Amino acid sequence: MTCGLIIPTLNAGKNFRTFLEQIVAQDLPLRKLIVDSESTDETVNLAKNFGFEVLTVQRKNFNHGATRQFALEYLFEKFSIDVIIFLTQDVLLYDEKTLSTLVKIFNKDSTVGISYGRQLPHKDATLEAKILRQFNYPAESQLRGIDDKKIYGIKTALNSNSFAAYRVDALKSVGGFPAQVILSEDMYVAAKMLLDGWKIFYNADAQVYHSHNYTVAQEFHRYFDIGVFHSRESWIRETFGSAEGVGKKFVLMKLKTLWKENPLDCISAICRDGAKFFGYRLGRLEKFLPKSLCRSLSMTKNYWEAE
């Protein structure tokens, strides 16, 4: 099984050297590619020093789906690859077997199209960030097919753009990554694969450290974008169910945990969840809003400039 690795980058920051050292130490041979959006720091030089090939795209043209597909096609022209792994620049790998553990399912089960791993919170993660990781990335692995939507709803198509591997034949069978999405290209492809008869494997034994300490404003902007995605890709909600039900479960779990730890934290959590809900509902209504307003409400500004 030949594996490729693609990492989109933009000014990757202080932990990037450690991240690259971890990749080089993996026990899995890899064809390694960085697709960089005109970084102005040492990202590109560091990547080349660690043996990565670097492909550059204009920052204004970056798109979560199209840029990944561009990098994929570049690799496919040069190498014969069976499995492609995508990581984001802000993860840290758990150990030297992280990537080999992630992809081993493809040799065991020919029906699996995607394998994504468990995300553990960074050391500096807030309690809310820790609870979110616990909710979305439990300690038990799951194998999900289209029939499991009765159990998991929209979480049947849960995937990760930070830590996931794709069977190349399965990815090609659904047309690869979408050309123009605001985010959630990972869920888009997972949903397409499920409808095409492939299965999604959540591998709890393959682990990385990855979390975000978003401000309330950042949460609003991000959930506006998620609402835009669900509005424009309404077939996902129609097939797998609404995201609001999952959101309600998370809120109840979080408030229960916070109440035990520090009841005062529940106040800020309610404000944060209100911002998420309001942002999401506005995003769902984006077709009725001026594009200039959508751009100001969005976390992904260049998406609207490209429209």
For each residue, the residues with C-beta under 8 A, 3 or more apart:
1: 82 83 103 106 107
2: 29 31 79 80 81 82 83
3: 28 29 30 31 81 82 83 84 85 99 103 165
4: 30 31 32 33 75 79 81 83 84 85
5: 23 30 31 32 33 84 85 86 87 99
6: 33 34 35 68 71 72 75 84 85 86 87
7: 32 33 34 35 52 86 87 88 89
8: 34 35 36 37 62 67 68 71 88 89
9: 12 16 34 35 36 37 39 43 44 47 89
10: 36 37 38 39 43 59 62 89
11: 39 40 41 43
12: 9 15 16 19 39 41 43 46 89 90
13: 16 41 89 90
14:
15: 12 18 19 90 92
16: 9 12 13 19 20 42 43 46 89
17: 20 21 46
18: 15 21 22 92
19: 12 15 16 22 23 89 91 92 93
20: 16 17 23 24 46 47 50 52
21: 17 18 24 25 50
22: 18 19 25 26 92 93 96 98
23: 5 19 20 26 30 32 50 87 93 99
24: 20 21 50 51
25: 21 22 96
26: 22 23 30 93 96 97 98 99 100
27: 96 97 100
28: 3 99 100 103
29: 2 3
30: 3 4 5 23 26 85 99
31: 2 3 4 5 75 78 79 81
32: 4 5 7 23 51 52 53
33: 4 5 6 7 52 53 54 55 71 74 75
34: 6 7 8 9 43 44 47 52 53 54 55
35: 6 7 8 9 54 55 56 57 67 68 70 71
36: 8 9 10 39 43 44 47 54 55 56 57
37: 8 9 10 56 57 58 59 62 67
38: 10 56 57 58 59
39: 9 10 11 12 36 43 44
40: 11
41: 11 12 13
42: 16 45 46
43: 9 10 11 12 16 34 36 39 46 47 89
44: 9 34 36 39 47 48 54 56
45: 42 48 49
46: 12 16 17 20 42 43 49 50
47: 9 20 34 36 43 44 50 52 54
48: 44 45 51 52 54
49: 45 46
50: 20 21 23 24 46 47
51: 24 32 48
52: 7 20 32 33 34 47 48
53: 32 33 34
54: 33 34 35 36 44 47 48
55: 33 34 35 36 70 71 74
56: 35 36 37 38 44
57: 35 36 37 38 61 62 67 70
58: 37 38 61 62
59: 10 37 38 62 302
60: 302 305 306
61: 57 58 67 302 306
62: 8 10 37 57 58 59 67 302
63: 66 67 179 180 181 303 306
64: 67 68 161 177 181 182 183 184 185 300
65: 68 69 177 178 179 180 181 185 188
66: 63 69 70 177 178 179 180
67: 8 35 37 57 61 62 63 64 70 71
68: 6 8 35 64 65 71 72 86 177 185
69: 65 66 72 73 176 177 178 179
70: 35 55 57 66 67 73 74
71: 6 8 33 35 55 67 68 74 75
72: 6 68 69 75 76 84 171 176 177
73: 69 70 76 77 176
74: 33 55 70 71 77 78
75: 4 6 31 33 71 72 78 79 81 84
76: 72 73 79 81 168
77: 73 74
78: 31 74 75
79: 2 4 31 75 76
80: 2
81: 2 3 4 31 75 76 84 168
82: 1 2 3 106 167 168 169
83: 1 2 3 4 103 106 165 166 167 168
84: 3 4 5 6 72 75 81 165 166 168 171
85: 3 4 5 6 30 99 102 103 164 165 166
86: 5 6 7 68 161 162 163 164 165 166
87: 5 6 7 23 91 162 163 208
88: 7 8 91 161 162 163 210
89: 7 8 9 10 12 13 16 19 43
90: 12 13 15 162 210
91: 19 87 88 119 162 163 208 209 210
92: 15 18 19 22 122 208 209 210
93: 19 22 23 26 96 98 99 208 209
94: 98 120 206 207 208 209
95: 98
96: 22 25 26 27 93
97: 26 27 100 101
98: 22 26 93 94 95 101 102 117 206 207 208
99: 3 5 23 26 28 30 85 93 102 103 165 206
100: 26 27 28 97 103 104
101: 97 98 104 117 203 205 206
102: 85 98 99 115 116 117 163 164 165 203 206
103: 1 3 28 83 85 99 100 106 115 165
104: 100 101 107 108
105: 108 109 112 115 201 203
106: 1 82 83 103 109 112 115 165 167
107: 1 104
108: 104 105
109: 105 106 112 143 199 201
110:
111: 145 197 198 199
112: 105 106 109 115 143 167 198 199 200 201
113: 166 167 170 171 193 196 198 199 200
114: 159 164 165 166 167 170 189 190 193 198 200 201
115: 102 103 105 106 112 164 165 201 203 206
116: 102 158 159 160 163 164 165 186 200 201 202 203
117: 98 101 102 160 163 164 202 203 204 205 206 207 208
118: 137 138 139 202 203 204 205 206 207 208
119: 91 133 136 137 160 162 163 207 208 209 210 211
120: 94 133 137 207 208 209 210 211
121: 125 129 130 133 209 211
122: 92 125 129 209 210 211
123: 209
124: 213
125: 121 122 129 130 133 211 213
126: 129 130 213
127: 130 131 257 258 261 265
128: 131 132 254 258 269 272
129: 121 122 125 126 132 133 211 212 213
130: 121 125 126 127 133 134 211
131: 127 128 134 135 253 254 257 258
132: 128 129 135 136 211 250 254
133: 119 120 121 125 129 130 136 137 211
134: 130 131 137 138
135: 131 132 138 249 250 253 254
136: 119 132 133 158
137: 118 119 120 133 134 202 204
138: 118 134 135 142 204
139: 118 204
140: 204
141: 201 202 203 204 205
142: 138 201 202
143: 109 112 199 200 201 202
144: 148 152 156 194 199 200 201 202
145: 111 148 194 199 200
146: 149 156 194 195 197
147: 150
148: 144 145 151 152 156
149: 146 152 153 156 194 239 240 241
150: 147
151: 148 156
152: 144 148 149 155 156 158
153: 149 156 240 241 242 245 246
154: 157 158 236 237 240 241 242 243 245 246
155: 152 158 246
156: 144 146 148 149 151 152 153 194 200 240
157: 154 187 190 191 194 200 236 240
158: 116 136 152 154 155 187 190 200 202
159: 114 116 164 186 187 189 190 200
160: 116 117 119 163 164 186
161: 64 86 88 164 183 184 185 186
162: 86 87 88 90 91 119 208 210
163: 86 87 88 91 102 116 117 119 160 206 208 210
164: 85 86 102 114 115 116 117 159 160 161 186
165: 3 83 84 85 86 99 102 103 106 114 115 116
166: 83 84 85 86 113 114 170 171 189
167: 82 83 106 112 113 114 170 171 198
168: 76 81 82 83 84 171 172
169: 82 172 173
170: 113 114 166 167 173 174 193 196 198
171: 72 84 113 166 167 168 174 176 177 189 193
172: 168 169 175 176
173: 169 170 193 196 198
174: 170 171 189 192 193 196
175: 172 178 192
176: 69 72 73 171 172 189
177: 64 65 66 68 69 72 171 185 188 189
178: 65 66 69 175 181 185 188 189
179: 63 65 66 69
180: 63 65 66 306
181: 63 64 65 178 184 185 188 229 232 233
182: 64 225 228 229 232 298 300 303
183: 64 161 225 226 229 300
184: 64 161 181 187 188 226 229 233
185: 64 65 68 161 177 178 181 188 189
186: 116 159 160 161 164 189 190
187: 157 158 159 184 190 191 229 236
188: 65 177 178 181 184 185 191 192 233 236
189: 114 159 166 171 174 176 177 178 185 186 192 193
190: 114 157 158 159 186 187 193 194 200
191: 157 187 188 194 195 235 236 239 240
192: 174 175 188 189 195 196
193: 113 114 170 171 173 174 189 190 196 198 200
194: 144 145 146 149 156 157 190 191 197 198 199 200
195: 146 191 192 239
196: 113 170 173 174 192 193
197: 111 146 194
198: 111 112 113 114 167 170 173 193 194
199: 109 111 112 113 143 144 145 194
200: 112 113 114 116 143 144 145 156 157 158 159 190 193 194
201: 105 109 112 114 115 116 141 142 143 144
202: 116 117 118 137 141 142 143 144 158
203: 101 102 105 115 116 117 118 141 206
204: 117 118 137 138 139 140 141 207
205: 101 117 118 141
206: 94 98 99 101 102 115 117 118 163 203
207: 94 98 117 118 119 120 204
208: 87 91 92 93 94 98 117 118 119 120 162 163
209: 91 92 93 94 119 120 121 122 123
210: 88 90 91 92 119 120 122 162 163
211: 119 120 121 122 125 129 130 132 133
212: 129
213: 124 125 126 129
214: 218 219 222
215: 218 219
216: 219 220 271 272 275
217: 220 221 275
218: 214 215 221 222 299
219: 214 215 216 222 223 272 275 276 279
220: 216 217 223 224 275 276 278 279 297
221: 217 218 224 225 279 297 298 299
222: 214 218 219 225 226 279 299
223: 219 220 226 227 275 276 277 279 280 283
224: 220 221 227 228 279 280 282 283 286 297 298 299
225: 182 183 221 222 228 229 283 298 299 300 303
226: 183 184 222 223 229 230 243 279 280 283
227: 223 224 230 231 279 280 281 282 283 284 285 286
228: 182 224 225 231 232 283 284 286 294 298
229: 181 182 183 184 187 225 226 232 233 283
230: 226 227 233 234 236 237 243 280 283 284
231: 227 228 234 283 284 285 286 287
232: 181 182 228 229
233: 181 184 188 229 230 236
234: 230 231 237 238
235: 191 238 239
236: 154 157 187 188 191 230 233 239 240
237: 154 230 234 240 241 242 243
238: 234 235
239: 149 191 195 235 236
240: 149 153 154 156 157 191 236 237
241: 149 153 154 237 245
242: 153 154 237 245
243: 154 226 230 237 246 247 280
244: 247 248
245: 153 154 241 242 248 249
246: 153 154 155 243 249 250
247: 243 244 250 251 276 277 280
248: 244 245 251 252
249: 135 245 246 252 253
250: 132 135 246 247 253 254
251: 247 248 254 255 269 273
252: 248 249 255 256
253: 131 135 249 250 256 257
254: 128 131 132 135 250 251 257 258 269 273
255: 251 252 258 259 266 269 270
256: 252 253 259 260
257: 127 131 253 254 260 261
258: 127 128 131 254 255 261 262 263 265 266 269
259: 255 256 263 266
260: 256 257
261: 127 257 258 265
262: 258 265
263: 258 259 266
264: 267 268
265: 127 258 261 262 268 269
266: 255 258 259 263 269 270
267: 264 270 271
268: 264 265 271 272
269: 128 251 254 255 258 265 266 272 273
270: 255 266 267 273 274
271: 216 267 268 274 275
272: 128 216 219 268 269 275 276
273: 251 254 269 270 276 277
274: 270 271 277 278
275: 216 217 219 220 223 271 272 278 279
276: 219 220 223 247 272 273 279 280
277: 223 247 273 274 280 281
278: 220 274 275 281 282
279: 219 220 221 222 223 224 226 227 275 276 282 283 297
280: 223 224 226 227 230 243 247 276 277 283 284
281: 227 277 278 284 285
282: 224 227 278 279 285 286 289 297
283: 223 224 225 226 227 228 229 230 231 279 280 286 297
284: 227 228 230 231 280 281
285: 227 231 281 282 288 289
286: 224 227 228 231 282 283 289 294
287: 231
288: 285
289: 282 285 286 293 294 297
290: 293 294
291: 294 295 304 307
292: 295 296
293: 289 290 296 297
294: 228 286 289 290 291 297 298 304
295: 291 292 298 301 304 305
296: 292 293
297: 220 221 224 279 282 283 289 293 294
298: 182 221 224 225 228 294 295 301 303 304
299: 218 221 222 224 225
300: 64 182 183 225 303 304
301: 295 298 304 305
302: 59 60 61 62 305 306
303: 63 182 225 298 300 306 307
304: 291 294 295 298 300 301 307
305: 60 295 301 302
306: 60 61 63 180 302 303
307: 291 303 304
